[in-house]
Amino acid sequence: MKTFLIIISILLIIIVLLQSNKAESGAQILSGGNSDLFSRRKERGAELFISRVTFTLGMIFFLVSLVMEFI
């Protein structure tokens, strides 16, 4: 079970690093720029897939962690 959790952790780290950089908005908040701060961008294609995989891996990580706690 621990091996499975380690594999999920590594996959989660990799997939998070593959996500697009959305920290530009955070930098604009600090610097006062607001050109694209409230724009609504929809995820499409590969970005949507990576977002869904990230959510799925996160949920699996959470559930495996809970199961390991109570076993």
KEFI-858372 format. One record per atom (N, C-alpha, C, O): residue in one letter; x, y, z. Coordinates in steps of 0.02 Angstrom, whole numbers, padded with zeros to 5 digits, always signed. Layout:
AXYZ ...
This chain:
M+00041-00060+00000 M+00000+00000+00000 M+00044+00063+00000 M+00027+00113-00032 K+00100+00060+00037 K+00144+00118+00039 K+00176+00130-00029 K+00185+00188-00049 T+00192+00077-00065 T+00221+00084-00132 T+00172+00118-00179 T+00191+00161-00218 F+00109+00098-00174 F+00057+00129-00216 F+00050+00203-00200 F+00042+00244-00246 L+00054+00221-00136 L+00049+00291-00116 L+00108+00331-00142 L+00100+00389-00162 I+00167+00302-00141 I+00227+00336-00167 I+00221+00347-00242 I+00239+00400-00267 I+00196+00296-00278 I+00188+00304-00351 I+00137+00358-00366 I+00149+00399-00411 I+00081+00359-00330 I+00030+00411-00341 I+00060+00480-00325 I+00045+00529-00360 S+00100+00485-00273 S+00131+00548-00254 S+00176+00574-00309 S+00174+00633-00326 I+00217+00530-00336 I+00264+00551-00389 I+00225+00571-00452 I+00242+00622-00483 L+00173+00533-00470 L+00132+00552-00528 L+00097+00618-00517 L+00090+00658-00563 L+00074+00630-00456 L+00040+00693-00440 L+00088+00752-00446 L+00070+00805-00472 I+00149+00744-00422 I+00199+00797-00427 I+00214+00812-00500 I+00218+00870-00520 I+00223+00760-00540 I+00239+00769-00611 I+00182+00804-00648 I+00194+00850-00687 I+00121+00783-00635 I+00064+00812-00671 I+00052+00884-00650 I+00030+00925-00691 V+00065+00901-00588 V+00058+00970-00566 V+00110+01014-00599 V+00096+01071-00617 L+00170+00988-00607 L+00222+01027-00640 L+00208+01037-00714 L+00234+01084-00745 L+00167+00993-00744 L+00150+01000-00815 L+00094+01051-00827 L+00083+01071-00884 Q+00059+01071-00775 Q+00004+01117-00784 Q+00029+01186-00807 Q+00085+01205-00795 S-00016+01221-00842 S+00002+01287-00866 S+00011+01335-00808 S-00017+01327-00754 N+00051+01386-00821 N+00067+01434-00769 N+00010+01483-00760 N-00003+01524-00805 K-00024+01480-00704 K-00079+01526-00690 K-00060+01575-00635 K-00103+01610-00608 A+00004+01578-00618 A+00027+01622-00565 A+00034+01694-00589 A+00049+01738-00549 E+00023+01706-00653 E+00027+01774-00678 E-00024+01819-00644 E-00009+01877-00630 S-00083+01792-00631 S-00135+01831-00597 S-00113+01850-00527 S-00126+01906-00504 G-00081+01804-00492 G-00057+01818-00425 G-00005+01873-00425 G-00005+01915-00380 A+00038+01873-00474 A+00089+01926-00479 A+00056+01993-00495 A+00078+02045-00470 Q+00004+01992-00534 Q-00031+02054-00550 Q-00068+02082-00490 Q-00075+02142-00483 I-00091+02038-00446 I-00125+02062-00386 I-00075+02099-00342 I-00091+02152-00316 L-00016+02071-00335 L+00035+02103-00293 L+00061+02167-00324 L+00076+02215-00288 S+00068+02169-00390 S+00096+02228-00422 S+00044+02281-00440 S+00062+02337-00457 G-00020+02263-00436 G-00072+02312-00449 G-00101+02309-00518 G-00150+02344-00533 G-00073+02268-00563 G-00100+02262-00630 G-00163+02221-00630 G-00169+02172-00592 N-00211+02240-00671 N-00274+02203-00672 N-00299+02192-00743 N-00360+02187-00753 S-00255+02188-00792 S-00277+02182-00861 S-00314+02116-00873 S-00367+02116-00905 D-00288+02061-00849 D-00321+01996-00860 D-00341+01964-00794 D-00352+01903-00792 L-00347+02003-00742 L-00359+01975-00676 L-00425+01938-00672 L-00429+01884-00642 F-00477+01967-00700 F-00543+01937-00694 F-00568+01905-00759 F-00627+01892-00767 S-00523+01892-00805 S-00544+01860-00867 S-00561+01787-00854 S-00530+01754-00813 R-00610+01763-00890 R-00632+01693-00881 R-00605+01654-00940 R-00628+01661-00997 R-00555+01612-00926 R-00526+01570-00978 R-00549+01498-00966 R-00543+01472-00910 K-00576+01467-01017 K-00596+01398-01011 K-00538+01353-01029 K-00499+01367-01074 E-00533+01298-00992 E-00482+01249-01007 E-00506+01207-01066 E-00564+01187-01069 R-00462+01194-01113 R-00480+01154-01171 R-00422+01108-01188 R-00364+01122-01173 G-00438+01053-01219 G-00388+01007-01245 G-00345+00976-01191 G-00370+00947-01142 A-00279+00982-01201 A-00231+00952-01156 A-00235+00982-01086 A-00226+00947-01036 E-00249+01047-01082 E-00254+01080-01017 E-00311+01052-00976 E-00305+01043-00915 L-00367+01039-01008 L-00425+01009-00974 L-00409+00938-00951 L-00426+00918-00896 F-00375+00899-00994 F-00356+00831-00977 F-00309+00830-00917 F-00319+00791-00871 I-00259+00873-00917 I-00211+00876-00861 I-00246+00897-00797 I-00230+00872-00743 S-00293+00943-00802 S-00331+00965-00744 S-00372+00907-00714 S-00375+00899-00653 R-00403+00869-00757 R-00443+00812-00733 R-00400+00757-00704 R-00418+00726-00654 V-00343+00744-00735 V-00297+00694-00708 V-00271+00716-00640 V-00264+00675-00595 T-00256+00780-00633 T-00232+00807-00568 T-00285+00796-00514 T-00270+00774-00459 F-00348+00812-00531 F-00402+00803-00482 F-00409+00729-00464 F-00417+00713-00405 T-00408+00686-00514 T-00415+00614-00501 T-00359+00587-00458 T-00371+00550-00410 L-00297+00604-00475 L-00240+00581-00435 L-00243+00609-00364 L-00226+00574-00317 G-00265+00671-00357 G-00272+00700-00290 G-00323+00663-00248 G-00312+00651-00189 M-00379+00645-00279 M-00431+00608-00243 M-00406+00538-00224 M-00419+00513-00169 I-00371+00505-00271 I-00344+00439-00256 I-00294+00443-00199 I-00294+00400-00155 F-00251+00494-00200 F-00202+00504-00147 F-00237+00513-00080 F-00217+00484-00030 F-00288+00555-00080 F-00326+00568-00019 F-00358+00505+00008 F-00354+00490+00068 L-00392+00467-00035 L-00426+00407-00014 L-00378+00352+00009 L-00392+00318+00059 V-00322+00344-00025 V-00272+00294-00004 V-00243+00313+00063 V-00231+00271+00106 S-00231+00378+00073 S-00205+00401+00137 S-00254+00387+00194 S-00234+00365+00248 L-00318+00399+00182 L-00369+00384+00232 L-00373+00309+00247 L-00378+00289+00305 V-00371+00268+00194 V-00374+00196+00204 V-00313+00172+00244 V-00320+00129+00288 M-00255+00199+00228 M-00194+00178+00264 M-00197+00199+00338 M-00168+00165+00380 E-00230+00254+00352 E-00236+00277+00422 E-00277+00230+00464 E-00262+00218+00523 F-00330+00203+00435 F-00377+00162+00473 F-00363+00087+00468 F-00399+00047+00498 I-00313+00068+00432 I-00296-00004+00428 I-00241-00020+00477 I-00219-00078+00481 
